[in-house]
Amino acid sequence: MSQKKSKPKPAPAPAPARVESEPTIAAGSSSAWPFVLLGVVLFGCFLYVENTGGAFRADIYQTGMKTPPPVIGESIEVQLYKEGAKQYAACAGCHQPNGLGSPALNFPPLAGSEWVLREKPDRMIRIMLDAIEGPVSVKGTVYDNPAMVPFREVLNDFQVAAIATFVRGNAEWGNKAGVVLPEQVKAIREGTASRGGAKWRTESLDPVP
Ligand code: HEC
């Protein structure tokens, strides 16, 4: 013990030169975890919005969604009419954007049509779901053209109601019939399902109010 004490102390090593380095978050350092977690949460939010959001495009609601989200302050009537104005593209190729049809091509008009403007939309909904063939009189002209296509498998209840609301209530076409609700379409869709999609004819629609 006494020997050790008497040993000369070694000269202190020179202080290492100070190395200025950028502050870093070392991998595995506990202080990085809040940031990693935040990143994961933000990425999750991004994926959620990316997968479920409409990206401000109304037309995507056709595919994934049964009905577009309600717009605060707009009545169901206005929402149906606006949606119908877009969805009417499904009919415009034949009945024309102005609803006048094309007598030359044997396409009857929807503007002023007695099939459209009935108090109840029951005939029009049936025609939209399963189409109509055979002679049909519209505004004093008889059309007989098998080209009308069924929309049962193409349009959902909201879309059929929307188009019917737009066509029936289109003031620019001189049409002034009431709103059609998705529930009415649903009831008729289910009530006529057993017909197996047979097209309607003037005679088979006669008993329908
Ligand atoms: C491919 C052409 C075509 C398309 C698309 C079409 N229709 Fe028709 N539509 C016809 C034809 C042709 C008739 C007449 C059928 C007949 O002669 O029996 C008709 C008849 C009708 C009638 C009864 C007669 C009248 O003029 O009022 C209604 C109502 C009707 N269509 C509504 C619609 C609606 C609503 C759509 C869109 C969802 C639509 N149609 C899409 C061709 C079409």
Residues whose N, C-alpha, C, O or C-beta is under 5 A from the ligand:
A	BS01	HEC	A90 C91 C94 N106 F107 P108 P109 L110 S113 W115 V116 M124 I127 M128 I132 E133 G134 P135 V136 V138 Y143 D144 N145 A147 M148 V149
